[in-house]
Amino acid sequence: MTATLIALLDGLPDPVLLVDSRRTLVAVNRAARALFIGPMVGNDLAVALRHPAALAAVDAVLGGADVREAEIGLPAPGSPSYQLIVAAVGGDDRPGAVVTLRDLTAIRNTERMRADFIANVSHELRSPLAALLGFIETLKGPARDDVAAREKFLDIMHVEASRMARLIDDLLSLSRVELEEHVPPRETVDLGVVIEGTFELLAMRAAERNVTLRLEGAESAPKVLGDSDQLFQVFRNLVENAIRYGRADSTVTVTLQAVARIPERSGPGVAATVIDQGEGIPPDALPRLTERFYRVDKARSKTLGSTGLGLAIVKHIVGRHRGRLTIDSRIGHGSRFTVFLPVAS
């Protein structure tokens, strides 16, 4: 095996393995050495790659076939999926084969996420739609002339229709954010003004639960790079959640503070922390809070009007801003949602 060929193979991003006519490995590239553990060259391919479909494809090519393909999974963290391509190499006597592995894990994960997303959306829309259809059928039939029943059912139908409208609005918001996520915003934004605007919008909702809204540190906080409309959406979601899940007759506080460095990022930023006085979130639920449609208490969340998409929207907007979202909570001591955003230069 020439040094030039080995260097060429090492330059390829996909794992590549060369076998001779007896299925013995004669060369592997750097990507293959990183994927498989242990000695490889000089051993049968089955020592490194034990998947039956892979071995069958290689045997078929060594037996005279030109090309064989298969999708295989490897026993590694994350259950990676690969497209295996086996092609004959050499002259007419077909002395060996080249095996290439193309990583399909991200594609398959995206497909699963899309399928799960569609299933979740269908489920979330089906429940209020079924309720609407049921009440409409009742109003057209047995309750046609029942004034009291009609008023009651119309109120329930309004709640269910509003729930569907909120879900559709959040789905559209999430879609728009994802489309723009690769383009960082360049507007200079005063977070104090943004948060005061959310307080004004949510004042009536806060009053219904006798919740006081308080902003601290706005005067000394530097301005940030951002999209004012999207940041308004971030803090509307976070403050609304704090009002919704915090205790009645309590205070929701938003603090703004300059930080020398954004966690896991580079450069200075502003930390905007939304603090509630609620019951807190169980530790095992914290890593899943930003998943689409995840709810800690499904029954309570639906009763309170949550779509299960608010924190997913927050995560994607913060990601677009090249910021960071952290969540701290203890049962009985409330929760702290901190958004780190880069300072405007």
C-alpha positions as CSV (number, residue, x, y, z in Angstrom):
1,M,0.0,0.0,0.0
2,T,1.6,3.2,-1.1
3,A,2.0,6.2,1.1
4,T,0.2,8.3,-1.5
5,L,-2.9,6.1,-1.4
6,I,-2.9,6.0,2.4
7,A,-2.7,9.8,2.5
8,L,-5.5,10.0,0.0
9,L,-7.7,7.7,2.0
10,D,-7.0,9.7,5.2
11,G,-8.2,12.8,3.5
12,L,-11.6,11.4,3.0
13,P,-14.2,12.4,5.6
14,D,-16.2,9.1,5.5
15,P,-14.8,5.9,7.0
16,V,-13.2,3.8,4.2
17,L,-12.0,0.2,4.5
18,L,-10.2,-1.9,1.8
19,V,-10.4,-5.7,1.8
20,D,-8.8,-8.3,-0.3
21,S,-10.4,-11.3,-2.0
22,R,-10.4,-13.2,1.3
23,R,-12.2,-10.3,3.2
24,T,-9.0,-9.4,5.0
25,L,-8.5,-5.7,5.8
26,V,-5.6,-4.3,3.9
27,A,-6.1,-0.6,4.6
28,V,-8.3,1.7,6.6
29,N,-8.4,5.5,6.7
30,R,-8.3,7.9,9.6
31,A,-12.1,8.2,9.9
32,A,-12.4,4.4,10.0
33,R,-9.8,4.1,12.7
34,A,-11.7,6.7,14.8
35,L,-14.9,4.7,14.4
36,F,-13.7,1.2,15.1
37,I,-11.8,0.2,18.2
38,G,-8.8,-2.2,18.2
39,P,-6.5,-3.6,15.6
40,M,-7.9,-3.8,12.1
41,V,-5.4,-4.2,9.2
42,G,-4.6,-7.9,8.7
43,N,-7.8,-9.1,10.4
44,D,-11.0,-10.3,8.8
45,L,-13.5,-7.5,8.2
46,A,-15.9,-9.3,10.7
47,V,-13.5,-8.4,13.6
48,A,-14.3,-4.7,13.1
49,L,-17.7,-4.8,11.4
50,R,-19.9,-7.6,12.6
51,H,-23.2,-6.4,11.1
52,P,-24.7,-9.4,9.0
53,A,-26.0,-7.1,6.2
54,A,-22.6,-5.5,5.9
55,L,-20.8,-8.8,5.6
56,A,-23.3,-10.1,3.2
57,A,-22.8,-7.0,0.9
58,V,-19.0,-7.4,1.0
59,D,-19.3,-11.2,0.3
60,A,-21.6,-10.5,-2.7
61,V,-19.1,-8.0,-4.2
62,L,-16.2,-10.3,-3.6
63,G,-18.3,-13.0,-5.3
64,G,-18.7,-11.0,-8.5
65,A,-21.3,-8.2,-7.9
66,D,-20.3,-4.7,-8.8
67,V,-21.9,-2.6,-6.0
68,R,-24.0,-3.4,-3.0
69,E,-25.6,-1.0,-0.5
70,A,-27.2,-1.4,2.9
71,E,-28.2,0.7,5.8
72,I,-26.7,-0.5,9.1
73,G,-26.7,0.5,12.7
74,L,-23.6,0.3,14.9
75,P,-23.5,-0.5,18.6
76,A,-22.3,2.9,19.8
77,P,-23.7,5.7,21.9
78,G,-26.6,7.4,20.1
79,S,-27.3,4.3,17.9
80,P,-25.6,5.8,14.8
81,S,-26.9,4.8,11.4
82,Y,-24.7,4.4,8.3
83,Q,-25.2,3.9,4.6
84,L,-22.8,1.2,3.6
85,I,-21.5,1.1,0.0
86,V,-19.4,-1.7,-1.2
87,A,-17.7,-1.6,-4.6
88,A,-15.3,-3.9,-6.4
89,V,-11.7,-2.7,-7.0
90,G,-8.9,-4.1,-9.1
91,G,-8.9,-5.7,-12.5
92,D,-11.0,-8.4,-14.1
93,D,-10.1,-11.0,-11.4
94,R,-11.7,-8.7,-8.8
95,P,-9.0,-9.0,-6.1
96,G,-10.9,-7.0,-3.4
97,A,-13.5,-4.4,-2.5
98,V,-13.7,-0.9,-1.0
99,V,-16.2,-0.3,1.8
100,T,-17.5,3.2,2.5
101,L,-19.7,4.2,5.5
102,R,-21.7,7.4,5.1
103,D,-23.1,8.7,8.4
104,L,-27.0,9.0,8.2
105,T,-27.5,9.6,12.0
106,A,-28.4,13.3,11.7
107,I,-30.7,12.6,8.8
108,R,-32.5,9.8,10.6
109,N,-32.8,11.8,13.8
110,T,-34.3,14.7,11.8
111,E,-36.8,12.3,10.2
112,R,-37.8,10.9,13.6
113,M,-38.1,14.4,15.0
114,R,-40.3,15.4,12.1
115,A,-42.5,12.3,12.5
116,D,-42.8,12.9,16.3
117,F,-43.6,16.6,15.7
118,I,-46.4,15.8,13.2
119,A,-47.8,13.2,15.6
120,N,-47.7,15.7,18.5
121,V,-49.3,18.5,16.5
122,S,-52.0,16.1,15.3
123,H,-52.7,15.0,18.9
124,E,-52.7,18.6,20.2
125,L,-55.2,19.8,17.6
126,R,-57.4,16.7,17.7
127,S,-58.5,17.2,21.3
128,P,-59.9,20.7,21.0
129,L,-61.3,19.9,17.5
130,A,-63.1,16.9,18.8
131,A,-64.6,19.0,21.7
132,L,-65.7,21.6,19.2
133,L,-67.4,19.1,16.9
134,G,-69.1,17.4,19.9
135,F,-70.6,20.6,21.2
136,I,-71.6,21.8,17.7
137,E,-73.4,18.5,17.2
138,T,-75.1,18.9,20.6
139,L,-76.2,22.5,19.9
140,K,-77.6,21.4,16.5
141,G,-79.6,18.6,18.2
142,P,-80.7,18.1,21.9
143,A,-79.6,21.5,23.1
144,R,-80.9,23.5,20.1
145,D,-83.5,25.3,22.2
146,D,-81.7,25.1,25.6
147,V,-80.5,28.7,26.3
148,A,-78.5,27.8,29.4
149,A,-76.8,24.9,27.7
150,R,-76.1,27.0,24.7
151,E,-74.3,29.7,26.7
152,K,-72.3,27.1,28.6
153,F,-71.3,25.2,25.5
154,L,-70.4,28.4,23.6
155,D,-68.1,29.4,26.5
156,I,-66.3,26.0,26.3
157,M,-66.1,26.2,22.5
158,H,-64.5,29.6,22.8
159,V,-61.8,28.2,25.2
160,E,-61.1,25.3,22.9
161,A,-61.0,27.5,19.7
162,S,-58.6,29.9,21.5
163,R,-56.4,27.0,22.5
164,M,-56.2,25.9,18.8
165,A,-55.4,29.5,17.8
166,R,-52.6,29.8,20.3
167,L,-51.1,26.5,19.2
168,I,-51.2,27.5,15.5
169,D,-49.7,30.9,16.4
170,D,-46.8,29.2,18.3
171,L,-46.2,26.7,15.5
172,L,-45.9,29.6,13.0
173,S,-43.6,31.5,15.4
174,L,-41.4,28.4,15.8
175,S,-41.3,27.9,12.0
176,R,-40.2,31.5,11.4
177,V,-37.5,31.4,14.1
178,E,-36.1,28.2,12.7
179,L,-35.9,29.7,9.2
180,E,-33.9,32.6,10.5
181,E,-31.8,30.8,13.1
182,H,-28.6,30.7,10.9
183,V,-28.7,34.5,10.5
184,P,-27.6,36.4,13.7
185,P,-29.5,39.7,14.3
186,R,-27.6,43.0,14.2
187,E,-30.1,45.4,15.8
188,T,-29.1,47.3,19.0
189,V,-31.7,46.6,21.7
190,D,-32.4,48.0,25.1
191,L,-33.6,45.0,27.2
192,G,-35.1,47.3,29.8
193,V,-37.5,48.8,27.2
194,V,-38.3,45.3,25.9
195,I,-39.1,43.9,29.4
196,E,-41.1,47.0,30.4
197,G,-43.2,46.4,27.2
198,T,-43.9,42.8,28.3
199,F,-44.9,44.0,31.7
200,E,-47.4,46.4,30.2
201,L,-48.8,43.6,28.0
202,L,-49.1,41.1,30.9
203,A,-50.2,43.6,33.6
204,M,-53.9,42.4,33.5
205,R,-52.9,38.8,33.7
206,A,-50.6,39.5,36.6
207,A,-53.4,41.5,38.4
208,E,-55.7,38.5,38.1
209,R,-53.3,36.5,40.3
210,N,-52.2,39.5,42.4
211,V,-48.7,39.1,41.1
212,T,-46.3,42.1,41.3
213,L,-43.9,42.5,38.3
214,R,-40.5,44.1,39.2
215,L,-37.5,45.0,37.0
216,E,-34.0,45.5,38.5
217,G,-30.8,46.7,36.9
218,A,-32.2,48.2,33.7
219,E,-30.4,51.5,34.2
220,S,-26.9,50.0,34.3
221,A,-27.3,47.2,31.8
222,P,-25.6,47.7,28.4
223,K,-27.6,47.3,25.2
224,V,-27.4,44.0,23.4
225,L,-27.3,42.7,19.8
226,G,-30.7,41.3,18.9
227,D,-34.1,41.4,17.2
228,S,-36.4,43.4,19.4
229,D,-39.6,41.6,18.3
230,Q,-38.1,38.2,19.0
231,L,-36.6,39.3,22.3
232,F,-40.1,40.6,23.2
233,Q,-41.4,37.1,22.5
234,V,-38.7,35.5,24.6
235,F,-39.5,37.6,27.7
236,R,-43.2,37.5,27.1
237,N,-43.0,33.7,27.3
238,L,-40.8,33.6,30.3
239,V,-42.7,36.3,32.3
240,E,-46.1,34.8,31.3
241,N,-44.9,31.4,32.5
242,A,-43.7,32.9,35.8
243,I,-47.1,34.4,36.3
244,R,-48.9,31.3,35.3
245,Y,-46.9,28.8,37.4
246,G,-45.8,31.0,40.2
247,R,-47.8,31.4,43.4
248,A,-50.7,33.9,43.6
249,D,-50.0,37.0,45.7
250,S,-46.2,36.8,44.9
251,T,-43.6,38.7,42.9
252,V,-42.0,38.0,39.5
253,T,-38.7,39.7,39.3
254,V,-36.5,40.3,36.2
255,T,-32.9,41.3,36.8
256,L,-30.5,42.6,34.2
257,Q,-26.8,42.3,34.9
258,A,-23.6,42.7,32.7
259,V,-21.4,39.7,32.6
260,A,-17.8,39.4,31.5
261,R,-18.4,36.3,29.5
262,I,-21.5,34.4,28.3
263,P,-21.3,30.7,29.5
264,E,-19.9,28.4,26.8
265,R,-19.6,31.4,24.5
266,S,-17.0,34.1,23.9
267,G,-17.3,37.8,24.6
268,P,-19.2,39.9,27.2
269,G,-23.0,39.8,27.6
270,V,-26.0,40.7,29.6
271,A,-27.7,38.2,31.9
272,A,-31.5,38.7,32.0
273,T,-33.0,36.5,34.8
274,V,-36.7,35.9,35.3
275,I,-37.3,34.8,38.9
276,D,-40.6,33.4,40.1
277,Q,-41.9,32.3,43.6
278,G,-43.5,29.1,42.4
279,E,-43.4,25.5,43.5
280,G,-40.3,24.7,41.5
281,I,-39.6,22.1,38.9
282,P,-38.5,18.5,39.6
283,P,-34.8,18.0,38.7
284,D,-35.5,15.2,36.2
285,A,-37.7,17.5,34.2
286,L,-35.2,20.3,33.8
287,P,-33.3,18.9,30.8
288,R,-36.6,18.4,28.9
289,L,-38.2,21.8,29.5
290,T,-37.2,23.2,26.1
291,E,-38.5,20.1,24.1
292,R,-41.5,20.7,21.9
293,F,-44.8,19.8,23.6
294,Y,-43.1,18.7,26.8
295,R,-45.0,19.6,29.9
296,V,-44.1,18.8,33.6
297,D,-47.8,18.6,34.5
298,K,-49.8,18.0,31.4
299,A,-53.2,18.4,32.9
300,R,-52.4,21.6,34.7
301,S,-50.6,23.1,31.7
302,K,-53.5,22.5,29.4
303,T,-55.9,24.0,32.0
304,L,-53.7,27.1,32.2
305,G,-53.6,27.4,28.4
306,S,-50.0,26.3,27.7
307,T,-49.3,25.0,24.2
308,G,-46.0,23.3,25.3
309,L,-44.1,25.3,22.7
310,G,-43.2,28.5,24.5
311,L,-39.8,27.3,25.9
312,A,-38.9,25.7,22.6
313,I,-39.4,29.0,20.9
314,V,-37.3,30.7,23.6
315,K,-34.5,28.2,23.0
316,H,-34.4,28.7,19.3
317,I,-34.6,32.5,19.5
318,V,-31.7,32.6,22.1
319,G,-29.8,30.3,19.8
320,R,-30.2,32.7,16.9
321,H,-28.9,35.5,19.1
322,R,-25.8,33.4,19.8
323,G,-26.8,33.5,23.4
324,R,-27.4,31.0,26.2
325,L,-30.4,29.9,28.2
326,T,-30.0,28.4,31.7
327,I,-32.6,27.1,34.0
328,D,-32.3,26.7,37.8
329,S,-35.0,25.4,40.0
330,R,-35.6,23.8,43.4
331,I,-38.8,22.3,44.7
332,G,-40.4,24.8,47.0
333,H,-38.1,27.6,46.1
334,G,-39.2,28.7,42.7
335,S,-37.3,28.9,39.4
336,R,-34.8,31.1,37.6
337,F,-34.6,31.3,33.8
338,T,-31.6,33.2,32.7
339,V,-31.1,34.5,29.1
340,F,-27.5,35.5,28.2
341,L,-27.2,37.8,25.2
342,P,-24.1,39.4,23.6
343,V,-23.4,43.0,24.2
344,A,-23.8,45.4,21.3
345,S,-20.3,46.8,20.3
